[in-house]
Amino acid sequence: MAPGGRRPTRRTFLLTAATALVATACTDSPQQTLRIAAGEPGGFYKEFAELLAAETTATVISTTGSVENLTLVRNGEAELALTLADAASAAYAGRTPFTTTVPLRALGRVYENYMQLVVPADSPAESVTDLAGKRISLGAEGSGAALFGDRLIAGSGITADVDHHPLADAVAELAAGTVDAILWSGGVPTPALADLHRRRPIRLVDLTDQLPALQAAYGAVYEHVAVPDGGYGHPVDTIGVPNLLVSHRDLPTDVAAAVVRVLVTRASRLVPPQALGTQYLDQRSLIATAPLPMHPGAAAAYRELRG
């Protein structure tokens, strides 16, 4: 509590964080100040956030994913967040599942994210429409996978028995045969899915027949991508969504610039094992933050680093 019993404002907290982060860059005494809203244990977001936190002396908040992360930033409970671009676009515009606009700014486009609709290897399903009437887990509540999954099913025109479970629970259900498919949003190979593949072979369903409808409704946040070999099952085409590192617009410019310098100058330390074929950490890709505007402090750092 601030002197006199006043609760610190967002601005006061962020200025304190800025001072600590800049001081940390000049000393060997790390101070944990910034909070990064990440994702589920075992997922790409959590791994990347932990690597970034180690380089910036921040703390990592475990969450269910993009929608919860953006809510934490909106409410002043996190300074940085990892999010899928489609969830960020919805938050910035105040579209479902958000009821008001969230004043976000981007620090960088960090990685590609693969939408992975997983079925047993012996499943007859070859497309989303083949799952009509089936039991599907579409990501944890509050995750980017859940947002995408609901859009995917709605756009396909099918009716399915849908629930929303965290990855560990969804994997257990698929292994036990209590669901027919699960949706996961992340890098390849996701360790939990690779482990499942060793116990009960799985494969991914090609989602690209749904891409035109999704792009027509939501724009270029959805992309056609090829899942690289070396994951689980055979290579397959699917839908990709960029991962963004974002903040509230009130994040001080010194903090935004310091984080960007870490992204650029320490990129080799920020590559999780799940980042096979997905790395964006060079300036040409980092600055492509549409649909969000870039934070002014981040933009200044990119200009400085470009020379």
C-alpha positions in Angstrom: 0.0 0.0 0.0 1.3 3.5 -0.8 2.1 6.0 1.9 -1.0 7.4 3.5 -3.0 4.3 2.7 -3.4 5.1 -1.0 -3.3 2.1 -3.4 -0.6 2.4 -6.0 -1.9 3.4 -9.5 -1.1 1.4 -12.6 1.2 4.2 -13.7 3.1 4.2 -10.3 3.6 0.5 -10.5 4.8 0.5 -14.1 7.2 3.4 -13.4 8.7 1.4 -10.6 9.0 -1.6 -12.9 10.7 0.6 -15.5 13.3 1.8 -13.0 14.0 -1.7 -11.8 14.3 -3.1 -15.3 16.6 -0.4 -16.5 18.7 -0.8 -13.3 18.8 -4.6 -13.9 20.2 -4.1 -17.3 23.2 -2.3 -15.8 23.8 -4.5 -12.7 24.1 -8.1 -11.7 21.3 -7.8 -9.1 18.1 -9.0 -10.7 14.8 -7.6 -9.4 11.6 -9.4 -10.2 9.1 -6.7 -11.1 7.3 -7.3 -14.4 4.6 -9.9 -14.6 4.1 -11.9 -17.8 0.8 -13.6 -18.4 1.7 -16.8 -20.1 -0.2 -20.1 -20.5 -0.7 -23.7 -19.3 2.2 -25.8 -17.9 3.6 -27.9 -20.7 2.6 -25.4 -23.4 4.6 -23.1 -25.6 3.6 -19.8 -23.9 4.8 -20.9 -20.5 8.1 -22.1 -21.9 8.7 -19.0 -23.8 7.6 -16.7 -21.0 10.0 -18.5 -18.6 12.9 -17.9 -21.0 12.0 -14.3 -21.4 11.5 -13.8 -17.6 15.0 -15.2 -17.0 16.4 -12.5 -19.3 14.3 -9.7 -17.9 14.0 -10.7 -14.3 10.2 -10.9 -14.5 7.7 -13.3 -13.0 5.5 -15.6 -15.0 1.8 -16.1 -14.4 0.3 -19.5 -15.3 -3.0 -19.0 -17.1 -5.3 -20.8 -19.5 -4.1 -18.7 -22.4 -4.7 -15.7 -24.6 -8.1 -14.5 -23.5 -7.2 -14.7 -19.8 -3.9 -13.1 -20.5 -5.5 -10.1 -22.2 -7.9 -9.8 -19.3 -5.1 -9.6 -16.8 -3.4 -6.9 -18.8 -6.7 -5.0 -19.0 -7.1 -5.2 -15.3 -3.6 -4.2 -14.4 -2.7 -7.7 -13.1 0.1 -8.3 -15.7 2.3 -5.9 -17.6 3.1 -8.2 -20.5 1.1 -11.0 -22.1 1.5 -13.6 -24.8 -1.5 -13.8 -27.1 -2.7 -15.1 -30.4 -3.3 -12.4 -32.9 -7.0 -13.3 -33.3 -7.6 -12.9 -29.6 -5.6 -9.6 -29.5 -7.7 -8.3 -32.4 -10.9 -9.2 -30.7 -9.8 -7.5 -27.5 -8.5 -4.3 -29.2 -11.8 -4.0 -31.1 -14.0 -5.0 -28.1 -15.4 -8.0 -30.0 -16.6 -11.3 -28.4 -15.5 -12.6 -26.0 -14.6 -9.1 -24.8 -17.3 -6.6 -24.0 -15.2 -3.5 -24.1 -12.0 -2.4 -26.0 -8.7 -3.2 -24.4 -6.0 -0.5 -25.0 -3.2 -2.9 -26.1 0.1 -2.2 -27.7 2.4 -4.8 -29.3 6.1 -5.3 -28.5 6.7 -7.9 -31.2 5.4 -10.7 -33.3 7.4 -13.5 -31.7 6.4 -16.9 -33.1 3.9 -18.7 -35.4 1.3 -20.8 -33.6 -0.1 -24.0 -35.1 -3.8 -24.8 -34.6 -3.7 -28.6 -33.9 -6.9 -30.6 -34.2 -5.8 -34.0 -32.9 -7.4 -37.3 -33.5 -6.3 -40.9 -32.9 -4.3 -42.2 -35.9 -7.0 -44.7 -36.7 -9.8 -42.1 -36.7 -11.8 -41.9 -40.0 -12.0 -38.0 -39.6 -10.2 -36.2 -42.5 -11.8 -32.8 -42.0 -13.7 -30.7 -39.4 -17.0 -31.7 -40.9 -16.3 -35.4 -40.3 -16.5 -34.6 -36.6 -20.2 -33.7 -36.7 -21.9 -35.2 -33.7 -18.6 -36.2 -32.1 -17.1 -35.3 -28.7 -14.5 -32.6 -29.0 -12.5 -30.7 -26.4 -11.8 -27.2 -27.8 -9.1 -25.9 -25.5 -9.4 -24.6 -21.9 -11.9 -21.8 -21.1 -10.1 -18.5 -21.5 -7.6 -19.9 -24.0 -6.9 -18.8 -27.6 -7.7 -22.4 -28.7 -11.2 -22.1 -27.2 -11.8 -18.8 -29.0 -10.5 -20.3 -32.3 -12.3 -23.6 -31.8 -15.7 -22.0 -31.3 -15.2 -20.0 -34.4 -14.0 -23.1 -36.3 -17.0 -25.2 -35.4 -19.5 -22.3 -36.0 -17.9 -21.6 -39.4 -18.0 -25.3 -40.4 -21.8 -25.5 -39.8 -21.6 -28.7 -37.8 -23.0 -29.6 -34.4 -20.7 -31.4 -32.0 -20.6 -32.3 -28.4 -18.1 -29.6 -27.3 -16.3 -29.1 -23.9 -13.4 -27.0 -22.9 -10.6 -28.7 -20.9 -7.0 -27.8 -20.2 -4.4 -29.7 -22.2 -3.5 -32.3 -19.6 -7.1 -33.3 -19.1 -7.9 -33.3 -22.8 -4.9 -35.5 -23.6 -6.1 -38.0 -20.9 -9.6 -38.0 -22.4 -8.3 -38.7 -25.9 -6.1 -41.5 -24.6 -9.0 -43.0 -22.8 -11.3 -42.6 -25.8 -13.8 -40.4 -23.9 -13.4 -37.7 -26.6 -13.0 -38.1 -30.3 -10.7 -35.1 -30.9 -9.0 -32.3 -29.1 -7.9 -28.9 -30.2 -4.6 -27.4 -29.1 -2.9 -24.2 -30.0 0.9 -24.2 -29.8 4.2 -25.2 -31.1 5.3 -28.5 -32.6 6.1 -30.8 -31.1 4.1 -30.0 -27.9 5.6 -32.4 -25.4 2.2 -33.7 -24.0 1.1 -34.6 -27.5 4.4 -36.1 -28.4 4.1 -38.3 -25.3 0.6 -39.3 -26.2 1.7 -40.2 -29.7 4.2 -42.6 -28.3 1.5 -44.3 -26.2 -1.4 -44.0 -28.6 -0.6 -42.8 -32.1 -2.3 -39.6 -33.1 -2.4 -37.4 -36.2 -3.5 -33.9 -37.0 -6.6 -33.0 -39.2 -6.1 -30.6 -42.1 -8.0 -27.4 -41.2 -7.3 -25.4 -44.4 -10.7 -26.1 -46.0 -12.1 -23.8 -43.3 -9.6 -21.0 -43.9 -11.5 -19.0 -46.5 -14.5 -18.6 -44.2 -12.4 -17.7 -41.2 -10.5 -15.1 -43.2 -13.7 -13.6 -44.6 -15.1 -13.3 -41.1 -12.0 -12.3 -39.1 -9.3 -11.2 -41.5 -5.7 -12.1 -42.1 -4.9 -13.2 -38.6 -5.4 -16.7 -39.9 -2.8 -18.1 -42.3 -2.2 -21.3 -44.2 0.8 -23.0 -42.7 2.5 -26.4 -43.0 3.1 -28.3 -39.8 6.8 -29.4 -40.0 7.8 -33.0 -40.0 9.2 -34.3 -36.7 6.1 -33.7 -34.6 3.7 -36.6 -34.4 2.2 -38.5 -37.3 2.7 -37.2 -40.8 3.2 -33.5 -42.0 -0.1 -31.8 -42.6 -1.4 -28.3 -43.6 -3.3 -26.4 -41.0 -4.1 -22.8 -39.9 -1.5 -20.7 -38.3 -2.0 -17.7 -36.0 0.9 -15.4 -35.1 1.9 -15.0 -31.4 2.3 -11.5 -30.2 3.9 -10.1 -27.1 1.7 -7.3 -25.9 1.3 -4.8 -23.1 -1.2 -2.1 -22.0 -0.7 1.2 -23.8 0.4 2.7 -20.5 3.6 0.6 -20.2 6.4 3.1 -19.9 8.6 3.6 -23.0 11.8 2.6 -21.1 10.3 -0.8 -20.2 9.0 -1.5 -23.7 12.3 -0.6 -25.2 14.2 -2.7 -22.7 12.1 -5.8 -23.5 12.5 -5.3 -27.2 16.3 -5.1 -26.8 16.1 -8.5 -25.1 14.0 -10.0 -27.9 16.5 -8.8 -30.5 19.9 -9.2 -28.8 19.2 -12.4 -26.9 17.0 -14.2 -29.4 19.1 -17.4 -29.3 18.2 -17.8 -25.6 14.5 -17.5 -26.2 13.8 -20.6 -28.3 11.7 -23.2 -26.5 12.0 -26.9 -27.7 8.5 -26.5 -29.1 9.6 -23.8 -31.5 10.4 -26.1 -34.4 10.1 -24.2 -37.6 8.3 -21.3 -35.9 10.9 -18.8 -34.8 10.2 -15.1 -35.7 12.8 -13.5 -33.5 14.4 -11.3 -36.1 13.6 -7.6 -36.6 11.9 -8.1 -40.0 9.3 -10.3 -38.4 9.2 -8.8 -34.9 7.9 -5.5 -36.3 5.0 -7.1 -38.1 2.5 -6.7 -35.3 -0.8 -6.1 -37.2 -3.6 -6.0 -36.1 -2.2 -4.1 -33.1 -0.3 -0.8 -33.2 3.3 -1.1 -31.9 4.2 0.5 -28.6 6.1 3.7 -29.1 8.9 2.5 -26.9 9.2 -0.7 -28.9 9.2 1.2 -32.2 12.0 3.4 -30.9 14.1 0.4 -29.8 13.7 -1.3 -33.2 14.9 1.9 -35.0 17.8 2.2 -32.6 18.8 -1.5 -33.1 18.5 -1.3 -36.9 21.1 1.4 -36.8 
